[in-house]
Amino acid sequence: MSDFEKARGDGIERYRAELAEKIEILVFLIDNYNDGRRKSFYCNAVNMLRLDDVREIVCEIRKNVSDPGMDIKRKTEYVVLLFEAKAKKKNIELKLRK
């Protein structure tokens, strides 16, 4: 329901642009920071957090995860910690419930 309200309030074109940017960020995360088990986590995180929060995390990733010698597992762990910390500050739980 909040997505419908956002589209109605901000306008459909602005809402679509925001979704397109979130998709672009999601592709970036999956292509570069997926240890084979994080697609669902990234999808939830990018969808549940506000775009400005996600942008902030991506800036932090680009600044601090540029070491080509760092293995994918360590990179992924760092990125997951960034998302979890931001979500916790916003009182958002990123864990899937079964």
Backbone as CSV, one residue per row, in Angstrom:
resi,resn,N_x,N_y,N_z,CA_x,CA_y,CA_z,C_x,C_y,C_z
1,MET,0.817,-1.192,0.000,0.000,0.000,0.000,0.864,1.261,0.000
2,SER,1.989,1.216,0.703,2.835,2.408,0.752,3.408,2.726,-0.629
3,ASP,3.652,1.702,-1.440,4.135,1.941,-2.800,3.081,2.658,-3.641
4,PHE,1.823,2.256,-3.484,0.747,2.938,-4.218,0.633,4.396,-3.796
5,GLU,0.727,4.630,-2.507,0.661,6.000,-2.008,1.837,6.827,-2.503
6,LYS,3.009,6.227,-2.530,4.195,6.929,-3.015,4.043,7.279,-4.494
7,ALA,3.566,6.337,-5.288,3.363,6.590,-6.722,2.322,7.684,-6.932
8,ARG,1.279,7.644,-6.156,0.233,8.654,-6.282,0.742,10.033,-5.838
9,GLY,1.489,10.061,-4.728,1.968,11.329,-4.182,3.096,11.952,-4.988
10,ASP,4.068,11.134,-5.401,5.242,11.639,-6.118,5.039,11.693,-7.622
11,GLY,4.056,10.989,-8.105,3.849,10.883,-9.539,4.438,9.589,-10.052
12,ILE,3.781,9.015,-11.011,4.179,7.695,-11.501,5.554,7.702,-12.162
13,GLU,5.882,8.773,-12.861,7.190,8.815,-13.536,8.334,8.866,-12.532
14,ARG,8.180,9.641,-11.483,9.220,9.714,-10.452,9.339,8.373,-9.734
15,TYR,8.213,7.762,-9.466,8.207,6.452,-8.817,8.905,5.406,-9.697
16,ARG,8.611,5.429,-10.986,9.254,4.485,-11.916,10.751,4.725,-11.996
17,ALA,11.175,5.983,-11.957,12.604,6.308,-11.988,13.302,5.766,-10.735
18,GLU,12.622,5.881,-9.601,13.188,5.353,-8.357,13.319,3.832,-8.431
19,LEU,12.308,3.173,-8.944,12.377,1.716,-9.099,13.503,1.313,-10.050
20,ALA,13.665,2.053,-11.130,14.733,1.749,-12.090,16.106,1.886,-11.429
21,GLU,16.263,2.915,-10.602,17.540,3.083,-9.907,17.764,1.951,-8.907
22,LYS,16.720,1.543,-8.209,16.850,0.428,-7.275,17.232,-0.857,-8.006
23,ILE,16.676,-1.075,-9.187,17.028,-2.254,-9.983,18.500,-2.194,-10.387
24,GLU,18.948,-1.028,-10.799,20.348,-0.848,-11.188,21.276,-1.153,-10.001
25,ILE,20.926,-0.675,-8.839,21.723,-0.943,-7.636,21.688,-2.429,-7.299
26,LEU,20.541,-3.038,-7.416,20.410,-4.461,-7.137,21.288,-5.292,-8.069
27,VAL,21.305,-4.966,-9.330,22.171,-5.662,-10.291,23.643,-5.481,-9.904
28,PHE,24.021,-4.265,-9.531,25.388,-3.981,-9.080,25.765,-4.871,-7.891
29,LEU,24.870,-4.962,-6.915,25.147,-5.771,-5.729,25.264,-7.250,-6.066
30,ILE,24.345,-7.758,-6.840,24.360,-9.183,-7.182,25.566,-9.525,-8.053
31,ASP,25.915,-8.660,-8.974,27.066,-8.921,-9.849,28.401,-8.868,-9.108
32,ASN,28.486,-8.033,-8.070,29.786,-7.792,-7.442,29.929,-8.283,-6.004
33,TYR,28.833,-8.494,-5.310,28.915,-8.809,-3.884,27.987,-9.952,-3.481
34,ASN,27.855,-10.926,-4.343,27.013,-12.077,-4.068,27.894,-13.310,-3.939
35,ASP,27.874,-13.900,-2.766,28.657,-15.115,-2.544,27.867,-16.373,-2.902
36,GLY,26.764,-16.178,-3.620,25.937,-17.298,-4.044,24.720,-17.514,-3.166
37,ARG,24.612,-16.711,-2.089,23.505,-16.912,-1.156,22.819,-15.606,-0.774
38,ARG,23.024,-14.533,-1.512,22.551,-13.224,-1.048,21.518,-12.543,-1.938
39,LYS,21.077,-13.183,-2.991,20.116,-12.524,-3.884,18.854,-12.097,-3.150
40,SER,18.272,-12.979,-2.392,17.046,-12.640,-1.652,17.302,-11.547,-0.629
41,PHE,18.436,-11.640,0.052,18.780,-10.608,1.037,18.862,-9.240,0.376
42,TYR,19.597,-9.149,-0.737,19.737,-7.866,-1.432,18.393,-7.368,-1.955
43,CYS,17.592,-8.257,-2.493,16.268,-7.851,-2.985,15.437,-7.249,-1.854
44,ASN,15.406,-7.901,-0.714,14.657,-7.385,0.425,15.231,-6.065,0.921
45,ALA,16.542,-6.005,1.057,17.182,-4.801,1.591,16.924,-3.593,0.696
46,VAL,17.121,-3.758,-0.604,16.932,-2.642,-1.532,15.463,-2.242,-1.596
47,ASN,14.572,-3.191,-1.491,13.147,-2.891,-1.541,12.645,-2.224,-0.258
48,MET,13.145,-2.670,0.889,12.606,-2.190,2.158,13.211,-0.871,2.639
49,LEU,14.449,-0.610,2.254,15.086,0.637,2.674,14.764,1.758,1.695
50,ARG,14.818,2.978,2.199,14.591,4.134,1.332,15.755,4.269,0.362
51,LEU,15.481,4.840,-0.796,16.503,4.957,-1.832,17.703,5.753,-1.345
52,ASP,17.496,6.822,-0.589,18.643,7.598,-0.115,19.521,6.784,0.834
53,ASP,18.928,5.893,1.612,19.709,5.007,2.475,20.510,4.003,1.648
54,VAL,19.890,3.463,0.626,20.575,2.504,-0.253,21.726,3.198,-0.987
55,ARG,21.494,4.407,-1.456,22.569,5.171,-2.119,23.743,5.382,-1.178
56,GLU,23.449,5.722,0.062,24.496,5.937,1.060,25.334,4.676,1.251
57,ILE,24.671,3.536,1.317,25.380,2.264,1.479,26.245,1.977,0.251
58,VAL,25.728,2.225,-0.930,26.507,1.984,-2.153,27.751,2.878,-2.175
59,CYS,27.622,4.118,-1.747,28.795,5.006,-1.669,29.833,4.444,-0.705
60,GLU,29.362,3.952,0.422,30.256,3.348,1.413,30.938,2.113,0.831
61,ILE,30.204,1.309,0.099,30.772,0.120,-0.537,31.861,0.521,-1.522
62,ARG,31.561,1.473,-2.370,32.542,1.893,-3.397,33.794,2.492,-2.767
63,LYS,33.634,3.123,-1.621,34.763,3.750,-0.955,35.623,2.725,-0.220
64,ASN,34.997,1.731,0.397,35.720,0.834,1.301,35.914,-0.593,0.815
65,VAL,35.335,-0.959,-0.302,35.475,-2.339,-0.780,36.110,-2.329,-2.166
66,SER,37.176,-1.579,-2.281,37.826,-1.480,-3.592,39.080,-2.336,-3.685
67,ASP,39.435,-3.038,-2.623,40.626,-3.878,-2.622,40.398,-5.102,-3.493
68,PRO,41.107,-5.190,-4.637,40.899,-6.339,-5.529,41.363,-7.657,-4.910
69,GLY,42.193,-7.594,-3.872,42.668,-8.811,-3.225,41.698,-9.389,-2.218
70,MET,40.678,-8.623,-1.868,39.690,-9.093,-0.890,38.805,-10.144,-1.541
71,ASP,38.644,-11.278,-0.871,37.830,-12.345,-1.464,36.344,-12.007,-1.368
72,ILE,35.566,-12.678,-2.187,34.129,-12.379,-2.317,33.392,-12.598,-0.996
73,LYS,33.805,-13.579,-0.223,33.134,-13.843,1.046,33.287,-12.653,1.994
74,ARG,34.470,-12.112,2.110,34.705,-10.959,2.992,33.979,-9.722,2.469
75,LYS,33.990,-9.533,1.160,33.268,-8.392,0.578,31.783,-8.493,0.892
76,THR,31.236,-9.676,0.679,29.807,-9.892,0.909,29.452,-9.675,2.371
77,GLU,30.262,-10.206,3.277,30.005,-10.030,4.699,29.966,-8.548,5.073
78,TYR,30.890,-7.780,4.527,30.941,-6.346,4.818,29.687,-5.642,4.302
79,VAL,29.295,-5.948,3.086,28.117,-5.318,2.490,26.858,-5.684,3.281
80,VAL,26.732,-6.929,3.658,25.577,-7.369,4.451,25.544,-6.621,5.787
81,LEU,26.688,-6.462,6.421,26.745,-5.718,7.687,26.290,-4.272,7.508
82,LEU,26.675,-3.650,6.404,26.234,-2.273,6.133,24.719,-2.197,6.031
83,PHE,24.131,-3.110,5.270,22.674,-3.115,5.120,21.979,-3.421,6.447
84,GLU,22.487,-4.386,7.187,21.856,-4.733,8.460,21.935,-3.586,9.457
85,ALA,23.059,-2.878,9.502,23.212,-1.748,10.410,22.235,-0.627,10.061
86,LYS,22.114,-0.330,8.778,21.185,0.725,8.344,19.751,0.317,8.644
87,ALA,19.414,-0.922,8.380,18.059,-1.400,8.642,17.743,-1.341,10.135
88,LYS,18.704,-1.717,10.953,18.484,-1.690,12.403,18.196,-0.268,12.874
89,LYS,18.921,0.713,12.345,18.682,2.114,12.711,17.276,2.566,12.332
90,LYS,16.729,1.963,11.293,15.396,2.324,10.812,14.307,1.400,11.365
91,ASN,14.691,0.509,12.287,13.766,-0.475,12.863,13.147,-1.381,11.800
92,ILE,13.972,-1.801,10.866,13.559,-2.712,9.803,14.310,-4.023,9.966
93,GLU,13.584,-5.121,9.902,14.191,-6.442,9.983,14.302,-7.028,8.582
94,LEU,15.517,-7.353,8.167,15.747,-7.862,6.816,15.704,-9.379,6.728
95,LYS,15.506,-10.064,7.806,15.487,-11.521,7.795,14.158,-12.027,7.225
96,LEU,14.259,-13.071,6.426,13.058,-13.704,5.886,12.403,-14.550,6.967
97,ARG,11.108,-14.498,7.011,10.361,-15.319,7.960,9.692,-16.447,7.207
98,LYS,9.897,-17.658,7.693,9.334,-18.828,7.024,8.121,-19.317,7.750
